[in-house]
Amino acid sequence: MAKVYRVLFLCQFNSARSIMAEALMRHWGHGRFEVFSAGSDPLPACNPIALDLLTQARIPTDGLHPKSWTQFAGPDAAPMDFIFHTCDVSAQAEAPAWPGHPMIAHWGFPDPQGFKGSDVEQRALFNLLFGMIERRVRIFCSLPEQRLARLTSEALAAMHSDEGWAAAS
C-alpha cells in the first residue's frame, strides 16, 4: 500500500488560491494525499468566486474555510511531507517552524484579491488562476510514488546537510 502524503498549501489570506489548490488536490489526488491549506493572515471566509468555480467544476467544497498556519506548526502538529506557497507574501513571510522535514516549494500565482475590475474581469482572472492551479496540481498528482518518495527524502537530506554545514562553520 502506497504512503499517503500530507500536503499543506499556504497563502497569506487562505481564501482563494490555497483553497482552490486544497480542493483540487483532494479531487485529483484520488486519496494519495491528505491535503490542507492555511494562511499567515487568514480572512474570515473563502472568496465566493473561488468557491463558485470549484462548484461549477464539480469539485467538493465541504469543509473549506480559511485557517491560520499556526495550527500546522509547533511540536504537537502532525508533520507535512510537502508545503507549497501559492503566493509571494507567504513565501517571503517568516514562517513558523514546521514539524518534520517537509519539502517546501513556491508555486506563486497572481493575487486575485487585489485586482480591481468589473465582475466579468474578476471572474476571468479567477478562471485563469483556476486553470493554472489545476494544471500544477494535476502534474504533481501524476508523479509516481518513487518520485514523491525521492522528493521527501531529498528534503530530509538537504536539511541534514544544512545542519552539518552550520555545525561545521
N, C-alpha and C positions, 0 to 999 in steps of 0.2 A: 504494500500500500504506500502510495506516494505521500510525502510530507505535505501538510497544509501550511503555506507560508503566510505570515502575518504582515500586512501592509498598512501603512499609515500615510494618508495624503494630507499635506499641510498647506494652508493658505491663510493670509492674515485674518480675514473675516469668516472663513469657513462657511460661506453662504452660497457660492456658485461653482467656481472651478473645482475645488476639492470635493464638494458634494457630488457634482456630476461624475468626477473620477471614481469616487467611492461606489456610487450606484452602478456605473458602467463596469468596474472590475468585478463586482459581485455577480453581475449578469454574465459577462464574457469569460470570467474565470472558472465557471462551472464547478464551484466548490473547492478549487485548488488553493484559494486564498481566503483568509479571514481578513476583511477589509474594514478600515476605519478612516475617519477624516477629523481634522481639528484645526484650530487656528490660534494665533497669538493674541488676537483681539476679536473673538467671535461676536457676530451680530446676534440679535435676539431670534431671528428667523431666517430660513432659507430664502434665496431670491425666487420670487414666483415665476419668473421666466425660465429659470433653470429647472424648476420642478415641472413646469408645463412641458418643456422639451422632453424630459425624461418620460413623462406620462404619455406624450404623443408617440414616443419610440417604444412604448410598452415595457419600459424598464421600471421595476417596482421602486417606489419612493417611501415605503413604510419605514418608519423609524429614523429617517434622515432629519437631522437637526444640527445646528452649529454647536460645537463643543470647544472647550479650552484645551490646548495642547498639554497643559499641566496634568491632566488626568491620565496621560500616557507616559509620563515621566516619573522619575523617582524610584526608590528602591523597591516599592511594593507593586509597581506597574509591570505588566507582562511584557517581555521583550518583543520587539518587532524584528522582522527579517529585512524589510525594505521600508525606507521612508522617502517619499517623493514630495518635494516642494513644488507647488503648482503656481507660485507667484514669486516675484523678486523680493518682496518685502519679507516674507517668512524665511526665504533663503539667506537674507542678509541680517536678520534679527539674531540676537543672542538667544539661542535655543536652550531649553533645559537639557539636563543630562539624560540621554536615552538609555534605558537598561539594555543589556546585551550588547551586541556589536552589529547594529543594522548597517546595511549598505544604504548610503544617503545620496540621493541624486536630485538635481534641479531640472524639473520639467516646466520651465517658465512659459506661461501663456499670458496674452494681453489681459489687462484688467477691465472687465465689462462694467464694474460698478462706477468707475469714474467717467465713463463715456456719456456725453450729453448729446442727445439726438432725439429724433421722433421715435414713437413706439415701433414703427416699421424698421428704422435704422438700428434700434437697440435689439430687436428680435433677430435682425440679420447678423449682427455681431455675435449674439449668443448662438445662433445656428452655426456660424463659422467656428466658434470656440468648441461647441459640442462635437463637431466633426474632428477637430484637431485632437481633442482629448480622447475621443473614441478610437481614433487610429492609433494613438500612442498606447492606450490600454490594450487594444487587441493585439498589437505587436508583442507587448510584454507578456500577455496571457498565452501567446503561441510559443513562447520559449520552452524548449524541452526541459524536463526535470533535471537533467545533468547540468544544463547551463544555469538554472536557478541555484542549484547546489553550489556550483563553482562561484557564482557571484557572491553568495553569502560567505563562503569560505575565504574568498579574496578580501572581503571587507574585514573579516576577523584577522587575517594575516597582515593586512595593512595597518590595522590598529595595533597589533603586537609589534610590528616593525617600527611604527611611530613611537611607541613606548620605549623600545630598545634604543632608538636613536636619541630620544630625550634623556634617557638614563646615561647614555654614553657621553653626552655633551656637557 
